[in-house]
Amino acid sequence: MSQPPIFIASVFFKVVAWALIVAVVVLVGIIIIFGHVTTLDLCGTLISAVIVAYIVHLWIYYSRGEEE
């Protein structure tokens, strides 16, 4: 029985790069608008971006029909 992979590094690293770029841009926007952001918000946003990137990488992989 061949199980499909639950982590595809090539897809994940591309998605996590974009997710972190978006997260940093949003954080910079928040800092510009409000003047500050707490360390907890910063860490939570970056951790959430990685979690969302993992979910999106699975979504992309399975929507392609497991071609790779």
C-alpha positions in Angstrom: 0.0 0.0 0.0 1.4 3.3 -1.1 0.4 6.1 1.1 0.4 9.7 -0.4 3.0 11.9 1.3 1.8 14.3 4.0 4.7 16.7 3.5 6.0 17.7 0.1 9.1 19.9 0.6 9.3 21.5 -2.8 5.7 22.7 -2.6 5.9 23.7 1.1 9.0 25.8 0.8 7.5 27.9 -2.1 4.2 28.3 -0.2 5.9 29.2 3.1 8.1 31.8 1.4 5.0 33.5 0.1 3.1 33.2 3.3 5.9 34.8 5.3 6.2 37.6 2.8 2.5 38.3 3.1 2.7 38.1 6.9 5.6 40.5 7.1 3.9 43.0 4.8 0.8 42.9 6.9 2.8 43.3 10.1 4.6 46.3 8.6 1.3 47.8 7.6 -0.1 47.3 11.1 3.0 49.0 12.5 2.6 51.9 10.2 -1.0 52.3 11.0 -1.0 51.7 14.8 2.7 52.5 15.6 3.5 49.2 17.5 2.8 45.5 17.7 3.4 43.3 20.7 5.9 40.4 20.6 3.1 38.0 21.2 1.3 39.3 18.1 4.4 39.1 16.1 5.2 35.5 17.1 1.6 34.4 16.7 1.4 35.8 13.2 4.6 34.2 12.0 3.6 30.8 13.6 0.1 31.0 12.0 1.6 31.8 8.7 3.7 28.6 8.7 0.6 26.6 9.8 -1.5 28.1 7.0 1.3 27.5 4.5 1.3 23.8 5.4 -2.5 23.6 4.9 -2.2 25.5 1.6 0.7 23.3 0.4 -1.5 20.2 0.9 -4.4 21.8 -0.9 -2.2 22.7 -3.9 -0.7 19.2 -4.0 -4.0 17.4 -3.9 -5.7 19.8 -6.3 -3.0 19.0 -8.9 -4.0 15.4 -8.8 -0.8 14.1 -7.2 1.2 14.5 -10.4 4.6 15.0 -8.7 
